[in-house]
């Protein structure tokens, strides 16, 4: 891995961490100190559920990808379990749901900026993966799967 990619990853994560912390603790219009009262609000419950559902989709999708091949096998396979029945990039879909849930939960503009960055990063990658699968396995095999958002795109 080139050092420049590692440095860019570090810089992005440090800046994003600072933005999220600032958005939650210094520049927030929301009183998170209400504790249980805040977490009982409908948007907070929805965000909490979305975050953990997205995390579950993301983790399961990564598990499916890691177990596509047996040791020593170098062939490519089209994932078919879990949300891969609906999209070619199920792990990316899970990540989008996860971070959208975080933004809904926190009601933080900084979290919504992170959702936008996630969309801007993952949607083009999902499109490239979709086209790679169509090229490698054929449009019939890929079927009606969408790229990243089930039944939509």
N, C-alpha and C positions, 0 to 999 in steps of 0.2 A: 504494500500500500504506500503510495507516495506520501511524504511528510506533509505536503501542502493540503491534502485532503484531511489528514488527521488534525492539522492546525485549524482548518476551516470548521471542522466539526466541533472542536473545543471552543472556538470563538463563538459560533452560533449558540451552543448550549449555555455558555456563560452569559451572553447577552440576553437570551431568552429567559434564563433563570432570573436575571436581574429585572427584566420587564415583568415577569409573572409576580415576583415578590413585590415590586413597586406597585403593580396593579392591585394586588390583594391587601397589602399592609400600609402603604403610604398614600396612595392616590385614590383609594376606593371611596365611593359614595355609599357603600353598603356597610352596615354595622354587623360584622361577623361575630362580634362579642356577645351577641344574643344567644349563641350556642344552640340549644335544643329548639328554641323558638324559631331561629333562622332555618334550621334543618327540617322543621315541620312544614315550612311553606311549600306549596305545590310545585313551584319551579325548582326548588332545591331537591325535593324528592325525585322529580322527573330527571334532573341532571345526575343525581346519585345513581339512579337505576340505569340511565343511559351509559354512564361511565363504566359501570361494572359489566353490563351486557357487552359493550364494545370491547372491554378488556378480555372477556371470555371468548368472544369471536376471534380476537387477535391471537390469543394464546392457543386456541384450538386449531386455528388456521396454520400457525407456525408449526404445531405438532404434526399436522397432516403433511406439510411440505418436508419436514425433517425425516418422515418415515415413508417417503415415496419409493426410495431405492433400498435394496439390500446392500450390505457391505461389498465393495468391489464393483458394483454395477455402475456403469457410466452413462447409460441411456437416459433420455429425458422422458418424463411422464406428465400427463395432464392431470392435475389434482381433481378429484371428483367427490370427496367427502365434505360434510359440513356446508358452509356457505359457498364453497367452490362449485356447488351444483347451480348456483345463481350468478356468480361473477368469477372472472379469472384472477382477480386480486382480492381474495377474501380477507387476507391479513390487513390490507390497506383499508378496506371497508370497516373492519373492526376498529382500526386506529382512528378513522374519521368519526365514528360513533362515540368512541371513548373521549376524544378531545372536545367534541361538540357537547357531550354530557358535562364535562368539566366547565365549559363556558356557561352552560345553562345553570349549573349548580352555583358557580361563583358570581354570576352576573357581572363579570369583570370585562371591560373593554380589552384589556391586555390578553385575556384568554380568547376572545373572539379574533384578535389579530393572529394568535397562534393557530386557531382553526383555519383562518385564511391561508397562512403559510403552509399548513399541512395539506390543504386542498391544492394549492399551487404546486406543491412538490409531488404529491402522490397521484393526482389525476393524470398528468402526462406520463408518469412511469407506468401506471395501470394501462394506459392506452398502448404503450410500447409492448408491454407483456401480452396484451390481447392480440396484437398483430403478430407477435412472435409465435404465439400458440396457433393462430390461424395459419401462418406460414408453415409451421412444423407439422401440425396434426390435421390441418384442413378445416374449412368452415363447417362441414357437416359434423365433425367430431366435437368441435367447440360448441356447436349447437346454438341455443338461444341464450347462452350466458352473456351477461353484460360485462362491462369492464370493471366497474368498481361499486356502483350502486345498484342493488338488485332491482330488476324490472324497469330501470330508468336509463342508466348509462353504464 
